[in-house]
Amino acid sequence: MRILKKLVSLFLLALVLPYAQAQTMMPRPMAEALQRAQIPREASAVYVAPVGGGAPMLAWNENLAFNPASTMKLVTTFAALDLLGPAFRWKTGAWASGPQEGDVLRGDLVIKGGGDPKLVYEHLWMFLRRLRERGIREIQGDLVLDRSVFEETAFDPAQFDGEPQKPYNVGPDALLLNYKSISLRFLPDPVNGRVNVVADPPLAGYPVVAPRLAEGECADWRAGLQTDVGVLGVYFSGVYPAACGERVLHLHPWPLSHPEYFHLAFRRLWTDLGGTLRGGARLGVVPPDARLIDEWESPSLAEVVRDINKFSNNVMARQLLLTLGHVGAGLPVSAAGGATAVRNWMTARGIPAPELVIENGSGLSRAERISAQSLARMLDTAFQSPAMPEFLASLPLAGLDGTMRRRLNGHSVAGRAHVKTGLLADARNIAGYVLAASGRRYIVVCLINHTNAPRAVEAQDALLQWIYEKG
């Protein structure tokens, strides 16, 4: 009898062992790519499982906390879709503090921000045009900026990587305008021996001094510009080769505060629309006796989420986290308040994530943490949600658009994987869904944190292709 039990045990072990190995054995193409990149297996966490539950296809280090980089945006954006609904919109209001006599406002114009992540320059132009259509031409008072829906906190755009002029380092604000960035278009004019620089958006009283026109190859044209971003303008003391043709440089004019940037853009637009602003600009709140003139509504949350995930927009994700905190608490909040709202939501949704650390919700952080399994559980919850179509459509499509448009071109998995990417100097991550050749859909999370992480793209693409073929 004892021998029979032993034989049965060995038989069961023989059945279970290959399956257990299949859960942890890295696909050969991925393993070989990691070896070429000199990234040890211990520096990665992978979780692949069918949507809707079932045994994982692959799993290792799935419970360890990793830096998610921009895959953290998946948590922030789905929490928003689930809590606020895809049709949620932000509102920016214009209030008159004083009577209107004819086309003259004898008082202040108060603009109250609601945290709109996509109040771009064109939207502000349309909003101000509507104010002009209501008969206001001259504002005798000040432009008062009400930013009270978000808590006022210090923000250092150089803190993350010492590159404050980079647009990805823009901080959040209740009156965020045009992502607080400017695009500079360089137009070489060899006939007249100069470079014309066109700023978009143009800011009143904020000049752009062009670089000198040069001969020679284009090479590293950005370094040759010798850019100086100041509070009084942008100055290029270097050169721009004519061989470069037309190029665009995106900048964050970081010495300007959010209110200063908004004021300069407002003044330029108001003047272009034939209006006059007699006073200056100052911070304040809507007075109790002010009257509402008009409100601007943002695009829907579903559209904003697409922008955040397709193009990995950091400042929009920060705005969204603060909005979650503000809507939940009804008070001005900081990023910590938004993080609390997301953690509470995760708990209510039955997604245990004790390792979760949220600093700003965008992934542009060295402090944020999540495990591959927690992120996968959230992705599974998202797929069962009524907001699934909006969420899925927001993810970059491999080989076609967003941050995945140049990856896996020509591979059979192209167009079949909705995947959010995340990258930092020492992190390369992917998370999303793969529709396998079998017709089954799989959740995939692959987090790699290592000094050689920039070399991990080949391994992660091999993983996606393997899921498509074997899933």
Disulfide bonds with the S-S distance in Angstrom:
Cys218-Cys244 2.02
